[in-house]
Amino acid sequence: MATNLNFLEELRWRGLIHDFTPGVEEHFNQGMVRAYIGFDPTAPSMQLGNYVQIMLLTFLQRAGHQPVVLMGGATGRIGDPSGKDKERDLRSFEELDTNMAHQAEQAKRMLDFNPATPNHALLVNNYDFYKDINVLDFLRDVGKYVTVNYMMSKESVKKRINRKTDEKGEDGVGEDGISFTEFTYQLLQGYDFVLLHRNHGITVQMGGSDQYGNITTGVTLARKIDEAKVFAVTTPLLTKSDGSKFGKSESGNIWLDPTMTTPYKFYQFWLNADDRDLPKFLRYFSLKNREEIENIEARQSAQEIKRVFAEELTVRIHGQEAYESVLAVSKLLFDPKADADTLRSLDADTLAQVAEEIPAPKIELSNIQNGLNILDFLSETTGILESRSEAKRAIQASTISVNKQKIADLGVVVNPADLLHGKFLMVENGKKNKYLVVVE
């Protein structure tokens, strides 16, 4: 796993450094370093913004250092105000635990946790730190080291305190400002660093630039409480060419869970990326080295680069089998040579992906249990065509196909034997209008 990479130099040419505390370069040159990044369990899955941080840990591990994934089992119960215009809705403990378990499994698939690897990744839950600490001990041992003035100077806090709205709560009181709960978030995240250094020898905290205030609070606490030599590194936030960012609540977000963003949509996202975003995406997410990336950029068109890059990312996140399914879906939807054999070669999971990409009318099995005339099927049952007369004209014009077989007879009957995997039926009206009927 380890290479001769210089970690910070690797981040520099990839454009992955936003800021760092003094002395961190010398620290990385002294031997293997343990560095951690915290992950917020308020979402059910990691997404593309989180993956920037996973890549940071990946480059760290490839450079011979030890990555630590810190799951926010405790901090997730409080809510991070960073980047938020208003108070978060608190998640139930059960939801947070479920999210955290799922995200932990995602992290285990993307980093090397094999104990036989000298710099194998570690997984830590900060709930284990706090579950036995009472509030009085915390206030005495932590709160006295950080002034309110210092906490209010953080950008995430200042932004919320200065924000004015006309919104009123249930009691009629204005919704401006920040709650004490979220205000104290930075104390918890900061104390994470103290305990991680004390218990695990971790000396570097990393994260996105939106976390810089919380991260530097951790550095301050560790230095004040334990006189620890600790450091910080932050990355730029992942933004698109239009300036918009990827976030858990942003529309069109790309999730790493295949049930939330299908492998096909994941693959298509990279194929359809703005050409201006390609240099950033390659450097942030590709495991190819600098020479390989620069050669690709010099010799291949943007569309060729996207295909190579989309394959690399899809295989890494979802696996080779899912990538093969993606190609099968693409062939079915866009290759004019796709025929009945192509369609019947697809398994049920792949067809379910197809149903995510094209109109997929749902009908009950009872509708076709005893056989249903094609005209009724196309009109009243599925709504693919507005009326029987329109369906009749389409068949007479030879534009209707069912399961890649042209329909020429108005007396054709649709029945359960026609279903693919007992559930799907593909209908085409001309070359462009494709439907996958789902029978429930």
C-alpha positions in Angstrom: 0.0 0.0 0.0 2.7 2.5 1.0 4.6 4.3 -1.7 7.4 6.9 -1.8 4.8 9.7 -2.1 5.5 12.9 -0.2 2.0 13.4 1.2 1.8 17.2 1.2 3.5 17.5 -2.2 0.9 15.0 -3.5 -1.8 17.2 -2.1 -0.3 20.4 -3.6 -0.2 19.3 -7.2 -3.7 17.9 -6.9 -5.0 21.2 -5.6 -6.1 19.6 -2.3 -4.6 22.0 0.1 -6.6 24.9 1.4 -4.7 25.7 4.6 -2.4 24.1 7.2 -0.9 25.0 10.6 2.8 25.9 10.8 5.2 23.0 11.3 3.1 20.3 9.7 5.5 19.7 6.8 8.4 19.0 9.1 6.1 16.8 11.2 5.2 14.6 8.2 8.9 14.3 7.3 9.7 12.7 10.7 8.1 9.3 10.1 4.7 7.7 10.1 2.0 10.1 11.2 -1.5 9.2 12.4 -4.0 11.6 11.0 -7.8 11.6 11.3 -10.9 13.1 9.6 -14.3 13.2 11.3 -17.5 12.1 9.5 -20.9 13.4 10.3 -23.6 10.6 10.5 -26.6 12.9 10.0 -27.0 11.5 6.4 -27.7 7.9 5.5 -24.7 7.6 3.2 -21.5 9.3 2.4 -21.6 11.5 -0.7 -19.2 13.1 -3.1 -18.1 15.8 -0.7 -17.2 13.1 1.9 -15.3 11.2 -0.8 -12.9 14.1 -1.1 -12.0 13.4 2.5 -11.8 9.7 1.9 -9.3 10.4 -1.0 -7.3 12.6 1.4 -7.0 9.5 3.7 -6.2 7.3 0.7 -3.3 9.5 -0.3 -2.2 9.7 3.3 -2.1 5.9 3.5 -0.4 5.5 0.1 2.3 7.8 1.5 3.0 5.5 4.4 1.0 7.3 7.1 -1.9 5.9 9.1 -5.4 7.1 8.4 -8.1 7.3 11.1 -11.8 7.5 10.4 -13.6 9.2 13.3 -17.4 8.6 13.2 -19.3 11.4 14.9 -21.6 9.2 17.1 -21.5 12.0 19.8 -21.1 15.2 17.7 -23.8 14.0 15.3 -26.3 14.2 18.2 -25.5 17.9 18.6 -25.3 19.2 15.1 -22.6 21.1 13.3 -23.5 24.7 12.5 -20.7 25.0 9.8 -22.2 26.0 6.5 -25.8 26.1 7.8 -28.0 29.2 7.7 -30.3 27.9 10.4 -30.6 25.2 13.1 -30.4 21.6 12.0 -33.3 19.3 12.8 -31.9 16.8 15.3 -31.9 13.2 14.2 -33.1 10.4 16.5 -30.3 8.3 18.2 -31.6 5.3 16.3 -31.3 7.0 12.9 -27.8 8.3 13.7 -26.6 4.9 14.8 -28.0 3.4 11.6 -26.4 6.1 9.4 -23.1 5.7 11.3 -22.9 1.9 10.8 -23.6 2.3 7.1 -21.0 5.0 6.6 -18.5 3.0 8.6 -19.0 0.0 6.2 -18.5 2.4 3.3 -15.2 3.6 4.7 -14.0 0.0 5.2 -14.5 -0.7 1.5 -12.5 2.3 0.5 -9.5 2.2 2.8 -7.2 -0.6 3.8 -8.2 -1.8 7.3 -6.2 -5.1 7.1 -4.4 -5.5 10.4 -1.5 -7.0 8.5 -0.8 -3.7 6.8 1.6 -1.7 9.0 -0.3 1.5 8.4 -3.7 0.0 8.3 -6.7 2.3 8.8 -8.4 2.8 12.1 -12.1 3.4 12.9 -13.0 5.3 16.0 -16.4 6.5 17.3 -16.3 9.6 19.4 -19.5 8.5 21.3 -17.1 6.2 23.1 -15.3 9.2 24.5 -18.3 11.1 25.8 -20.8 8.5 27.0 -19.2 8.3 30.5 -18.3 12.0 30.9 -20.7 14.1 32.9 -21.4 17.8 32.1 -19.7 19.2 35.2 -16.4 17.4 34.4 -16.6 18.5 30.8 -17.2 22.1 31.7 -14.3 22.1 34.2 -11.8 20.1 32.1 -12.6 21.6 28.7 -14.8 24.7 28.9 -12.3 26.7 30.9 -9.6 26.5 28.2 -11.7 28.3 25.5 -13.1 31.8 25.8 -16.5 32.8 24.5 -14.8 35.5 22.6 -12.7 32.9 20.8 -15.7 30.7 20.0 -17.7 33.7 18.7 -14.8 34.6 16.4 -15.3 31.4 14.3 -16.9 32.1 10.9 -19.6 29.5 11.3 -20.8 31.2 14.6 -20.4 34.8 13.4 -22.5 34.0 10.3 -25.3 32.6 12.3 -25.3 35.3 15.0 -25.4 38.1 12.4 -28.0 36.5 10.3 -31.5 38.1 10.4 -34.7 36.5 9.3 -38.4 37.2 9.7 -39.1 33.6 10.7 -40.8 33.0 14.0 -40.8 29.9 16.1 -43.8 28.2 17.6 -43.6 30.5 20.6 -43.5 33.6 18.4 -39.8 34.3 19.2 -37.5 35.2 16.2 -35.4 32.3 14.8 -32.3 34.4 14.4 -28.9 33.4 15.9 -27.6 30.1 17.0 -28.7 27.7 19.8 -26.4 27.0 22.8 -26.4 23.3 21.6 -24.8 24.2 18.2 -22.6 26.9 19.8 -20.9 24.3 21.9 -20.3 21.9 19.0 -16.8 23.2 18.5 -15.9 22.3 22.1 -16.9 18.7 21.5 -15.1 18.4 18.1 -12.1 20.2 19.6 -11.9 17.9 22.6 -12.0 14.9 20.1 -8.5 15.9 19.1 -7.3 16.0 22.7 -8.6 12.5 23.4 -7.5 11.1 20.1 -3.9 12.4 20.7 -4.0 11.2 24.3 -5.4 7.7 23.6 -4.2 6.9 20.1 -1.2 9.1 19.4 -3.0 11.0 16.6 -1.2 14.2 15.8 -2.9 15.7 12.7 -6.6 16.5 12.1 -7.7 17.0 8.5 -11.0 18.1 6.9 -12.8 20.5 4.6 -12.1 24.2 4.7 -15.6 24.7 6.2 -14.3 22.8 9.3 -11.2 25.0 9.8 -12.7 26.8 12.8 -13.6 23.5 14.5 -10.3 22.0 13.6 -8.2 24.9 14.9 -10.2 24.8 18.2 -9.0 21.2 18.5 -5.4 22.2 17.9 -5.8 25.0 20.5 -7.3 22.6 23.1 -4.7 19.9 22.6 -1.9 22.3 22.9 -3.3 24.0 26.0 -4.5 20.9 27.9 -1.7 18.4 27.1 0.9 20.7 25.5 0.6 18.3 22.5 2.4 18.9 19.3 -0.5 18.6 16.9 -1.3 20.1 13.5 -4.1 20.6 11.0 -4.6 20.4 7.2 -7.7 21.4 5.3 -8.9 20.9 1.8 -10.9 23.2 -0.5 -14.6 22.5 -0.6 -15.7 20.5 -3.7 -17.4 22.9 -6.1 -18.6 22.7 -9.7 -17.7 25.1 -12.4 -20.7 27.2 -11.8 -19.6 27.7 -8.2 -22.3 25.5 -6.6 -21.1 22.9 -4.0 -21.9 19.3 -3.4 -23.6 18.8 -0.1 -25.8 16.3 1.7 -28.9 18.6 1.3 -28.1 19.9 -2.2 -30.4 18.8 -5.0 -28.8 16.4 -7.4 -26.2 15.3 -4.9 -24.1 12.2 -5.8 -24.3 9.6 -3.1 -21.9 6.6 -2.7 -24.8 4.3 -1.8 -26.1 2.5 -5.0 -29.7 2.6 -3.7 -29.5 6.4 -3.5 -27.5 7.1 -6.6 -27.5 4.1 -8.9 -24.2 3.0 -10.4 -25.6 4.1 -13.8 -26.4 7.6 -12.6 -23.0 7.7 -10.9 -21.3 6.8 -14.1 -23.3 9.2 -16.2 -22.5 12.0 -13.8 -18.8 11.8 -14.7 -19.6 11.4 -18.4 -21.8 14.5 -18.4 -19.5 16.6 -16.3 -18.6 20.1 -17.5 -15.3 19.9 -19.3 -14.0 22.8 -17.1 -14.4 20.5 -14.1 -12.3 17.7 -15.5 -8.8 18.9 -14.3 -10.2 19.2 -10.7 -12.0 15.9 -10.7 -9.0 14.0 -12.1 -6.7 15.4 -9.4 -9.2 15.0 -6.6 -10.4 11.5 -7.3 -8.1 9.6 -9.7 -5.4 7.3 -8.3 -3.3 7.9 -11.4 -0.1 9.7 -10.7 0.8 13.2 -12.0 2.6 12.0 -15.1 -0.3 9.7 -16.1 -2.9 12.4 -15.6 -0.9 15.0 -17.5 -0.3 12.6 -20.4 -4.0 11.8 -20.5 -4.9 15.5 -20.6 -2.4 16.1 -23.4 -3.3 13.2 -25.6 -7.0 12.5 -25.2 -10.2 14.4 -25.9 -12.4 15.5 -23.0 -15.0 12.8 -23.8 -12.3 10.1 -23.9 -10.9 11.3 -20.5 -14.4 11.2 -19.1 -14.9 7.6 -20.1 -11.6 6.4 -18.6 -12.2 8.4 -15.5 -15.9 7.3 -15.1 -14.8 3.7 -15.4 -12.1 4.1 -12.8 -14.5 5.7 -10.3 -17.4 3.4 -10.9 -15.3 0.3 -10.5 -13.7 1.6 -7.4 -16.9 2.7 -5.7 -19.4 0.1 -6.9 -17.2 -2.8 -8.3 -16.5 -4.4 -11.6 -19.9 -6.2 -11.8 -21.8 -3.0 -11.3 -19.7 -1.3 -14.0 -20.5 -4.1 -16.4 -24.2 -3.6 -15.6 -23.8 0.1 -16.3 -22.4 -0.7 -19.7 -25.3 -3.0 -20.4 -27.8 -0.4 -19.4 -26.1 2.1 -21.7 -26.1 -0.3 -24.6 -29.8 -1.1 -24.1 -30.8 2.6 -24.0 -28.4 4.1 -26.6 -27.0 1.4 -28.9 -29.2 1.0 -32.0 -27.9 -2.5 -32.4 -29.3 -3.6 -29.0 -31.8 -6.4 -29.7 -34.0 -8.9 -27.9 -31.0 -11.0 -27.0 -29.3 -7.9 -25.4 -32.5 -7.2 -23.4 -32.9 -10.8 -22.2 -29.2 -11.0 -21.1 -29.8 -8.4 -18.4 -30.5 -9.6 -14.9 -33.3 -8.2 -12.7 -31.0 -5.8 -10.8 -29.8 -4.3 -14.1 -33.3 -3.9 -15.3 -34.2 -2.2 -12.1 -31.5 0.3 -12.9 -33.1 0.8 -16.3 -36.4 1.6 -14.6 -34.6 4.4 -12.8 -33.6 6.0 -16.1 -36.7 5.9 -18.3 -40.4 6.2 -17.7 -41.5 3.1 -15.8 -45.3 2.7 -15.5 -46.3 0.4 -12.7 -49.2 -2.0 -13.1 -50.6 -4.9 -11.1 -50.1 -8.5 -12.2 -53.9 -9.0 -12.1 -54.1 -6.7 -15.1 -52.4 -9.2 -17.4 -53.0 -12.4 -15.5 -55.6 -13.7 -18.0 -54.1 -11.9 -21.0 -54.7 -8.3 -22.0 -55.1 -7.0 -25.5 -52.2 -4.8 -26.6 -54.4 -1.8 -27.3 -55.8 -1.8 -23.8 -52.3 -2.5 -22.4 -50.8 0.5 -24.2 -53.6 2.9 -23.3 -55.8 2.3 -20.3 -53.5 0.0 -18.3 -50.0 1.7 -18.7 -50.9 5.2 -20.1 -48.1 4.9 -22.6 -50.5 6.1 -25.2 -53.6 8.2 -24.5 -56.2 6.1 -26.2 -56.9 2.8 -28.0 -57.2 4.6 -31.3 -53.8 6.2 -30.8 -52.3 2.8 -29.9 -53.9 1.3 -33.0 -52.4 4.0 -35.3 -49.0 3.5 -33.7 -49.1 -0.3 -34.3 -50.3 0.2 -37.8 -47.4 2.6 -38.4 -45.0 -0.1 -37.1 -43.6 2.0 -34.3 -44.4 -0.2 -31.3 -42.1 -2.9 -30.0 -42.5 -5.0 -26.9 -39.3 -6.6 -25.5 -37.5 -5.6 -28.7 -40.1 -7.4 -30.9 -42.0 -5.3 -33.4 -45.8 -5.5 -32.9 -47.8 -5.8 -36.2 -51.0 -7.6 -35.1 -53.7 -5.6 -33.3 -54.8 -8.9 -31.7 -51.6 -9.5 -29.7 -52.2 -10.3 -26.1 -49.8 -9.4 -23.2 -49.6 -12.1 -20.5 -47.3 -13.1 -17.6 -45.2 -15.3 -19.9 -43.9 -12.1 -21.6 -42.4 -10.7 -18.4 -38.7 -10.5 -17.9 -37.7 -12.0 -14.6 -41.4 -12.2 -13.8 -41.5 -8.4 -13.4 -40.5 -6.3 -16.4 -41.7 -5.5 -19.9 -40.0 -3.1 -22.2 -42.1 -1.1 -24.6 -40.8 1.2 -27.3 -42.7 3.7 -29.4 -40.3 4.7 -32.1 -36.6 5.0 -31.6 -36.6 7.6 -28.8 -39.6 6.8 -26.6 -38.7 3.9 -24.3 -40.6 2.6 -21.3 -40.0 -0.2 -18.8 -43.3 -1.5 -17.4 -42.9 -2.8 -13.9 -45.4 -5.4 -12.8 -46.0 -5.6 -9.0 
